């Protein structure tokens, strides 16, 4: 990815530098390093704004209601549309502030997620060599309803003498990228330097070196008898923990290993639910060139961290609606990798929904609103994929209604474990879910139940009616009381400051007052009374 990006950039930079216009020194344009950043002036009447070179392709100088602006438009799918502008930097500039207005229309991103509308920024030294330190490019993969204002600030490397400014439609399928009112000015470097230092400290704190397996410290293998989860000594085990998310959307994850250690050592969890997906596992994700080897090794590292601390890890295939053949393929591979590992449990499929109980269990045709249906292998197909490897690991299976409703299991659609160590029923409970007794407890006398996702946030979900979203300060104590009263296993969602409902405020792992603080107290052993069932 990096080599591809760099080669494209270098080729276009060379081409466009032949016809570019350099910005004058600061002071000639009221402090901005961009002259004519409003695109209003055309003194030489060549139908192009003064002081600006032309894009390689797809560029036009537009006017609406007397206001001029620059437009980049993708004329052919996959084409790079780029405006190149070098800016000479004053010797004493240590930081820059960039502001502009933009409007994005009819944008469809390209083959990779970063094939979008962005402003690329590169520094060069006096010898014309690119510097490794570069600002993060402001980007968007979404349309704007109208003009929006954007700003960014960044540090200037000590030996930088030039900034290359490159608004770009980066190999998109189609779209237009309008720009106006560009201003680039020196700014105070102190806040940025402080933030950079803090980020470096955080990165150092987030680093956790991989650990070799230490079987002597591993927990005992689990098995299910009736509604209980027992260890090899026949003692009941109550699984309680958190969801460490991000491997479901990022191939390298975000603070995954540090989060696992913190959850186990500081929050006293004994179970980590780790969402993953089959595309990343097999190396088909964005930017993966190793067939998924690094991703799988990261999951291995997560398993070792949990197991070496005497805790369990629940590998969650984080997919929705109904399982397909590729999901069975995933479990054949993953189950063989962690076959009979005493610390690893398998959560077969994150949130089934939109099918009958028959299709949920046995598979069949699944209809879709926005396209043709597909053939599901069913949850039993995933069980068979696991057990076909010889893996006895305890399996977790979520019910219908986004893994909330377990009534189908109580009414004839229970799965056949095929001689393994047992199956735990999974439910996901959020403030808009009702009838805990009829949807969750209905199976609790015959099967163990894991509340695989649970949580509440002061920030309301925009896809759920506000009236259905109870105040977390009343709902959270009750749902924890419900879990504790009926000894349900649970993993709170989520141990990530950006995936709501959030247990933590940031990467210092401070608990949120409306959810994380309650969950941390519950993990430490505090008992919450159950006020009422929902």
PANUFI-779432 format. One record per residue (C-alpha): residue in one letter; x, y, z. Coordinates in steps of 0.2 Angstrom, whole numbers. Each point is the difference from the previous one (the first is absolute). Last residue first. Layout:
REM PANUFI-779432
<type a u X v Y w Z>
...
***
This chain:
REM PANUFI-779432
<type x u -188 v -26 w 160>
<type x u 2 v -8 w 17>
<type x u 0 v 11 w 15>
<type x u 10 v 7 w 14>
<type x u 14 v -14 w -1>
<type x u 12 v 4 w 14>
<type x u 18 v 3 w -5>
<type x u 14 v -10 w 8>
<type x u 18 v 6 w 0>
<type x u 13 v -14 w -5>
<type x u 14 v 9 w -8>
<type x u -9 v -3 w -17>
<type x u -15 v 8 w 6>
<type x u 10 v 16 w 5>
<type x u 8 v 0 w -17>
<type x u -17 v -1 w -8>
<type x u -8 v 14 w 10>
<type x u 15 v 12 w -3>
<type x u -1 v -5 w -19>
<type x u -18 v 4 w -3>
<type x u -6 v 17 w 5>
<type x u 16 v 7 w 8>
<type x u 11 v -6 w -15>
<type x u 15 v -10 w 7>
<type x u 18 v 8 w -1>
<type x u 9 v -12 w -12>
<type x u 15 v 12 w -3>
<type x u -4 v -4 w -18>
<type x u -16 v 11 w 1>
<type x u -17 v 2 w 8>
<type x u -3 v -19 w 4>
<type x u -15 v -11 w 0>
<type x u -7 v 7 w -16>
<type x u -17 v -5 w -7>
<type x u 6 v 4 w -13>
<type x u 16 v -4 w -9>
<type x u 12 v 15 w 1>
<type x u 7 v -1 w 18>
<type x u 4 v -19 w -2>
<type x u -4 v -13 w 13>
<type x u -18 v -2 w -6>
<type x u -12 v -8 w 3>
<type x u 0 v -10 w 16>
<type x u 3 v -19 w 0>
<type x u -12 v -11 w 10>
<type x u -4 v -16 w 8>
<type x u -17 v -1 w 8>
<type x u 0 v -4 w 19>
<type x u -19 v 3 w 1>
<type x u 1 v 13 w 13>
<type x u 16 v 7 w -7>
<type x u -5 v 3 w -18>
<type x u -17 v 8 w 6>
<type x u 9 v 11 w 12>
<type x u 12 v 5 w -14>
<type x u -15 v 4 w -10>
<type x u -8 v 10 w 14>
<type x u 16 v 10 w 4>
<type x u 1 v 4 w -19>
<type x u -18 v 6 w -3>
<type x u -2 v 13 w 13>
<type x u 16 v 10 w -3>
<type x u -1 v -5 w -19>
<type x u -15 v 10 w -2>
<type x u -12 v -11 w -11>
<type x u 0 v 0 w -19>
<type x u -17 v -6 w -6>
<type x u -7 v 18 w 0>
<type x u 15 v 6 w -11>
<type x u -5 v -11 w -14>
<type x u 15 v -11 w -5>
<type x u 10 v 4 w -16>
<type x u 7 v 16 w 7>
<type x u 8 v -10 w 15>
<type x u 0 v 12 w 15>
<type x u 16 v 7 w 8>
<type x u -2 v -3 w 18>
<type x u 6 v -18 w -3>
<type x u -6 v -17 w 5>
<type x u 8 v -17 w 0>
<type x u -1 v -19 w -3>
<type x u 7 v -11 w -13>
<type x u 4 v -19 w 3>
<type x u -13 v -2 w 13>
<type x u 5 v -18 w 2>
<type x u -13 v -13 w 5>
<type x u 2 v -18 w 6>
<type x u -13 v -12 w -6>
<type x u -15 v -9 w 9>
<type x u -7 v 12 w 13>
<type x u 7 v 15 w -9>
<type x u -10 v -3 w -16>
<type x u -15 v 11 w 2>
<type x u 10 v 12 w 11>
<type x u 5 v 9 w -16>
<type x u -14 v 4 w -12>
<type x u -15 v -3 w 11>
<type x u 7 v 6 w 16>
<type x u 10 v 14 w -7>
<type x u -16 v 7 w -8>
<type x u 7 v 16 w -7>
<type x u 15 v 6 w -10>
<type x u 2 v 18 w -3>
<type x u 13 v 2 w 14>
<type x u 12 v -13 w -7>
<type x u 2 v -18 w 2>
<type x u 9 v -12 w -11>
<type x u -4 v -19 w 3>
<type x u 11 v -15 w -1>
<type x u -4 v -18 w 3>
<type x u 15 v -10 w 6>
<type x u 3 v -17 w -9>
<type x u 9 v -15 w 7>
<type x u 17 v -9 w 1>
<type x u -2 v -8 w -17>
<type x u -9 v -16 w -5>
<type x u -9 v 7 w -15>
<type x u -7 v 15 w 9>
<type x u -17 v -1 w -8>
<type x u -8 v 17 w 0>
<type x u -17 v 4 w 8>
<type x u -14 v 5 w -12>
<type x u -15 v -8 w 9>
<type x u -8 v 13 w 10>
<type x u 13 v 5 w 13>
<type x u 13 v 3 w -13>
<type x u -13 v 11 w -9>
<type x u -3 v 10 w 16>
<type x u 18 v 6 w 0>
<type x u -4 v 18 w -6>
<type x u 15 v 12 w 1>
<type x u 13 v -5 w -13>
<type x u -5 v 14 w -12>
<type x u -18 v -6 w 1>
<type x u 4 v -18 w -1>
<type x u 11 v -10 w 12>
<type x u 19 v 0 w 3>
<type x u 10 v -16 w 1>
<type x u 15 v -2 w 11>
<type x u 11 v -16 w -2>
<type x u 11 v -9 w 13>
<type x u 15 v -7 w -8>
<type x u -1 v -18 w -5>
<type x u 10 v 2 w -16>
<type x u 1 v -15 w -11>
<type x u 1 v 10 w -16>
<type x u -18 v -6 w -4>
<type x u -6 v 7 w 16>
<type x u 3 v 18 w -6>
<type x u -7 v -2 w -17>
<type x u -15 v -10 w 7>
<type x u -4 v 14 w 13>
<type x u 1 v 13 w -15>
<type x u -12 v -11 w -10>
<type x u -11 v -1 w 15>
<type x u -1 v 19 w 0>
<type x u -7 v 0 w -17>
<type x u 9 v -3 w -17>
<type x u -9 v 15 w -7>
<type x u -4 v 1 w -19>
<type x u -1 v 18 w -6>
<type x u -14 v 12 w -5>
<type x u 1 v 12 w -14>
<type x u 1 v 19 w 3>
<type x u -4 v 14 w 11>
<type x u -14 v -7 w 12>
<type x u 9 v -17 w 2>
<type x u -8 v -17 w 1>
<type x u 9 v -15 w 8>
<type x u -2 v -17 w -8>
<type x u 5 v -15 w 11>
<type x u 9 v -4 w 15>
<type x u -3 v -13 w 14>
<type x u -1 v 10 w 16>
<type x u -4 v 18 w -5>
<type x u -9 v -6 w -15>
<type x u -12 v -10 w 11>
<type x u -1 v 14 w 12>
<type x u -6 v 11 w -13>
<type x u 12 v 14 w -7>
<type x u 2 v 19 w 3>
<type x u 14 v -1 w 13>
<type x u 16 v -8 w 5>
<type x u 12 v 11 w 10>
<type x u 18 v -6 w 3>
<type x u 2 v -17 w -8>
<type x u 9 v -15 w 7>
<type x u 7 v 7 w 17>
<type x u 14 v -13 w 3>
<type x u 8 v -3 w 16>
<type x u 19 v 1 w 3>
<type x u 9 v -3 w 17>
<type x u 1 v -19 w 0>
<type x u 7 v -1 w -18>
<type x u -9 v -15 w -6>
<type x u 2 v 5 w -18>
<type x u 6 v 18 w -1>
<type x u 7 v -1 w -18>
<type x u -12 v -13 w -6>
<type x u -14 v 10 w 7>
<type x u 6 v 15 w -10>
<type x u 2 v -9 w -16>
<type x u -17 v -9 w 0>
<type x u -8 v 15 w 8>
<type x u 5 v 11 w -14>
<type x u -6 v -12 w -14>
<type x u -17 v -1 w 9>
<type x u 0 v 19 w -1>
<type x u 4 v 0 w -18>
<type x u -15 v -12 w -3>
<type x u -12 v 13 w 7>
<type x u -6 v 4 w 17>
<type x u -16 v 10 w 3>
<type x u -4 v 18 w 4>
<type x u 16 v 7 w 6>
<type x u 19 v -3 w 2>
<type x u 12 v 2 w 14>
<type x u 8 v -17 w 1>
<type x u 3 v 0 w 19>
<type x u 15 v -8 w 8>
<type x u -4 v -1 w 18>
<type x u 16 v 1 w 11>
<type x u 2 v -8 w 17>
<type x u 10 v 5 w 15>
<type x u 14 v -7 w 10>
<type x u 12 v 14 w -4>
<type x u 10 v -10 w -12>
<type x u -16 v -4 w -9>
<type x u -5 v 18 w -3>
<type x u 17 v 6 w -6>
<type x u 2 v -16 w -10>
<type x u -17 v 1 w -9>
<type x u 4 v 19 w -4>
<type x u 17 v -5 w -8>
<type x u -8 v -13 w -10>
<type x u -13 v 13 w -6>
<type x u 15 v 11 w -5>
<type x u 8 v -15 w -9>
<type x u -17 v -3 w -10>
<type x u 1 v 18 w -6>
<type x u 18 v -1 w -4>
<type x u -3 v -15 w -11>
<type x u -15 v 6 w -9>
<type x u 5 v -5 w -17>
<type x u 16 v 11 w 1>
<type x u -5 v 15 w -11>
<type x u -14 v 8 w 10>
<type x u -3 v 18 w -5>
<type x u -19 v -1 w 2>
<type x u -6 v -17 w 6>
<type x u 2 v -16 w -10>
<type x u 13 v -8 w 11>
<type x u -9 v -16 w 6>
<type x u -4 v 6 w 17>
<type x u -3 v 18 w -6>
<type x u -14 v -6 w -11>
<type x u -6 v -12 w 13>
<type x u -4 v 12 w 14>
<type x u 5 v 3 w 18>
<type x u -8 v 5 w 16>
<type x u 9 v -4 w 16>
<type x u -10 v -4 w 15>
<type x u 12 v 0 w 15>
<type x u -5 v -10 w 15>
<type x u 7 v 0 w 18>
<type x u -2 v 19 w 3>
<type x u 8 v 8 w 15>
<type x u -1 v 18 w -6>
<type x u 19 v 3 w 3>
<type x u 8 v -16 w -5>
<type x u -12 v -8 w -12>
<type x u -7 v 15 w -8>
<type x u 17 v 9 w 0>
<type x u 9 v -15 w -8>
<type x u -13 v -2 w -13>
<type x u -1 v 19 w -4>
<type x u 19 v 0 w -2>
<type x u -1 v -14 w -13>
<type x u -13 v 8 w -10>
<type x u 6 v 18 w 0>
<type x u -9 v 2 w -17>
<type x u 0 v -14 w -12>
<type x u 13 v -4 w -13>
<type x u -13 v -6 w -13>
<type x u -13 v 13 w 5>
<type x u -19 v -3 w 0>
<type x u -3 v -16 w 9>
<type x u 17 v 1 w 8>
<type x u -7 v 16 w 9>
<type x u -9 v -7 w 15>
<type x u 6 v -6 w 18>
<type x u -17 v -5 w 6>
<type x u 0 v -2 w 19>
<type x u 0 v -12 w 15>
<type x u -10 v -12 w 10>
<type x u 0 v -19 w -1>
<type x u -6 v -9 w 16>
<type x u 8 v -17 w 1>
<type x u -8 v -14 w 10>
<type x u 11 v -13 w 7>
<type x u 1 v -18 w -8>
<type x u 19 v -1 w 2>
<type x u 1 v 1 w -19>
<type x u -9 v 17 w 0>
<type x u -19 v 2 w 0>
<type x u -12 v 11 w -10>
<type x u -18 v -4 w 7>
<type x u -17 v 0 w -7>
<type x u 1 v -19 w -4>
<type x u 18 v -6 w 0>
<type x u 11 v 11 w -10>
<type x u 19 v -2 w -2>
<type x u 15 v 11 w 4>
<type x u 19 v -4 w -2>
<type x u 9 v 6 w 15>
<type x u 9 v 17 w 0>
<type x u 17 v 3 w -7>
<type x u 15 v 4 w 12>
<type x u 9 v -17 w -3>
<type x u -3 v 2 w -18>
<type x u 11 v 15 w -2>
<type x u -1 v 5 w -18>
<type x u 13 v 12 w -6>
<type x u -5 v 19 w 3>
<type x u -1 v 13 w -13>
<type x u 6 v 17 w 6>
<type x u -13 v 13 w 5>
<type x u 1 v 17 w -7>
<type x u -14 v 12 w 6>
<type x u 11 v 9 w 12>
<type x u 13 v 4 w -14>
<type x u -14 v 6 w -11>
<type x u -7 v 10 w 14>
<type x u 17 v 8 w 3>
<type x u 2 v 4 w -19>
<type x u -18 v 7 w 0>
<type x u 4 v 11 w 15>
<type x u 16 v 7 w -9>
<type x u -10 v 3 w -16>
<type x u -13 v 9 w 10>
<type x u 13 v 11 w 9>
<type x u 8 v 4 w -17>
<type x u -17 v 5 w -7>
<type x u -4 v 11 w 14>
<type x u 17 v 9 w -1>
<type x u 1 v 2 w -19>
<type x u -9 v 17 w 0>
<type x u -6 v 3 w -18>
<type x u 6 v 4 w -17>
<type x u -13 v 3 w -13>
<type x u -8 v -10 w -14>
<type x u -17 v 7 w -6>
<type x u -11 v -8 w -14>
<type x u -17 v 9 w -2>
<type x u -7 v -13 w -13>
<type x u 0 v -18 w -5>
<type x u -12 v -11 w -9>
<type x u 3 v -19 w -1>
<type x u -11 v -9 w -13>
<type x u -4 v -19 w -1>
<type x u 3 v -16 w -9>
<type x u 8 v -17 w 2>
<type x u 14 v 7 w 11>
<type x u 18 v -1 w -4>
<type x u 6 v 13 w 12>
<type x u -10 v 16 w -3>
<type x u 13 v 11 w 5>
<type x u 5 v 17 w 8>
<type x u 19 v 0 w 0>
<type x u 10 v 13 w 10>
<type x u 19 v -4 w -1>
<type x u 8 v 10 w 15>
<type x u 18 v 6 w -3>
<type x u 15 v 4 w 11>
<type x u -1 v -14 w 13>
<type x u 16 v -3 w 10>
<type x u -8 v 2 w 17>
<type x u -16 v -9 w -4>
<type x u -16 v 11 w -1>
<type x u -13 v -4 w 13>
<type x u -19 v -2 w -4>
<type x u -16 v 9 w 1>
<type x u -17 v -4 w -9>
<type x u -15 v 9 w -4>
<type x u -16 v -3 w -10>
<type x u -16 v 10 w -4>
<type x u -14 v -8 w -9>
<type x u -9 v 5 w -16>
<type x u -16 v -10 w -3>
<type x u -8 v -16 w 3>
<type x u 17 v -8 w 2>
<type x u 4 v -17 w -8>
<type x u 10 v -14 w 9>
<type x u 17 v -8 w -2>
<type x u 9 v 15 w 7>
<type x u 18 v 4 w 3>
<type x u 12 v 12 w 9>
<type x u 17 v -8 w -4>
<type x u 11 v -4 w 16>
<type x u 14 v 12 w 0>
<type x u 17 v -6 w -6>
<type x u 16 v -5 w 8>
<type x u 10 v -12 w -12>
<type x u 7 v 15 w -9>
<type x u 0 v 1 w -19>
<type x u 17 v 5 w -8>
<type x u 1 v 16 w -10>
<type x u 18 v 4 w 7>
<type x u -7 v 14 w 11>
<type x u -12 v -12 w 8>
<type x u -17 v -5 w -5>
<type x u -17 v -2 w 9>
<type x u -15 v -9 w -6>
<type x u -19 v 4 w 2>
<type x u -14 v -10 w -8>
<type x u -17 v 8 w 1>
<type x u -14 v -13 w -2>
<type x u -15 v -7 w -10>
<type x u 0 v -19 w 0>
<type x u 10 v -15 w -4>
<type x u 5 v -3 w 18>
<type x u -13 v -14 w 2>
<type x u 7 v -10 w -15>
<type x u -9 v -4 w -16>
<type x u -6 v 18 w -3>
<type x u -12 v 11 w 10>
<type x u -16 v 7 w -7>
<type x u -2 v 18 w 1>
<type x u -16 v 9 w -7>
<type x u 5 v 16 w 8>
<type x u 13 v 7 w 11>
<type x u 1 v 18 w 6>
<type x u 15 v 8 w 8>
<type x u 4 v 16 w 9>
<type x u 18 v 3 w 6>
<type x u 12 v 1 w 15>
<type x u 18 v -5 w 2>
<type x u 10 v 5 w 15>
<type x u 19 v -2 w 0>
<type x u 13 v -4 w 12>
<type x u 19 v 3 w 2>
<type x u 2 v 15 w -12>
<type x u 17 v 9 w 3>
<type x u 7 v -3 w -17>
<type x u -15 v 5 w -10>
<type x u -8 v -14 w -10>
<type x u -1 v -1 w -19>
<type x u -17 v -7 w -5>
<type x u -1 v -13 w -14>
<type x u -18 v -2 w -8>
<type x u -5 v -16 w -9>
<type x u -19 v -2 w -4>
<type x u -4 v -19 w -2>
<type x u -12 v -11 w -9>
<type x u 6 v -18 w 1>
<type x u -11 v -11 w -11>
<type x u -9 v -15 w 6>
<type x u -16 v 3 w -8>
<type x u 1 v 13 w -14>
<type x u -5 v 19 w 0>
<type x u 3 v 2 w 19>
<type x u -3 v 19 w 3>
<type x u 10 v 12 w 9>
<type x u -8 v 17 w 2>
<type x u 8 v 17 w 5>
<type x u -11 v 15 w 6>
<type x u -7 v 16 w -5>
<type x u -14 v 9 w 8>
<type x u -12 v 11 w -10>
<type x u -15 v -10 w 4>
<type x u 9 v -16 w -6>
<type x u 16 v 0 w -9>
<type x u 12 v -14 w -6>
<type x u 18 v -2 w -5>
<type x u 2 v -18 w -6>
<type x u 11 v -15 w 3>
<type x u -3 v -18 w -7>
<type x u 18 v -3 w -5>
<type x u 18 v 4 w 6>
<type x u -6 v 14 w 10>
<type x u 4 v 18 w -6>
<type x u 12 v 11 w 9>
<type x u -6 v 14 w 12>
<type x u 8 v 17 w 2>
<type x u -14 v 8 w -10>
<type x u -17 v -8 w -2>
<type x u -3 v -8 w -17>
<type x u -10 v 7 w -14>
<type x u 16 v 7 w -8>
<type x u -5 v 18 w 4>
<type x u 17 v 5 w 6>
<type x u -7 v 8 w 15>
<type x u -10 v -15 w 6>
<type x u -4 v 3 w 18>
<type x u -14 v -8 w 9>
<type x u 8 v -17 w 5>
<type x u -3 v 4 w 18>
<type x u 18 v -6 w 4>
<type x u 6 v 13 w -11>
<type x u 17 v -1 w 8>
<type x u 3 v -15 w 11>
<type x u 13 v 3 w 13>
<type x u -12 v 10 w 10>
<type x u 6 v 14 w 11>
<type x u -9 v 14 w -9>
<type x u 5 v -7 w -17>
<type x u 18 v 8 w -4>
<type x u 5 v -3 w 19>
<type x u 5 v -18 w -2>
<type x u 10 v -4 w -15>
<type x u -8 v -2 w -17>
<type x u -8 v -16 w -5>
<type x u 7 v -10 w -14>
<type x u -10 v -2 w -16>
<type x u 0 v -18 w -8>
<type x u 3 v -4 w -18>
<type x u 15 v -12 w 1>
<type x u -4 v -4 w 18>
<type x u -15 v -9 w -7>
<type x u 9 v -14 w -9>
<type x u 12 v -3 w 14>
<type x u -13 v 1 w 14>
<type x u -11 v -12 w -11>
<type x u 14 v -13 w -1>
<type x u 5 v 2 w 18>
<type x u -18 v -2 w 7>
<type x u -3 v -16 w -10>
<type x u 16 v -8 w 5>
<type x u -3 v 5 w 18>
<type x u -17 v -7 w 1>
<type x u 5 v -17 w -8>
<type x u 15 v -1 w 11>
<type x u -10 v 3 w 16>
<type x u -14 v -12 w -5>
***
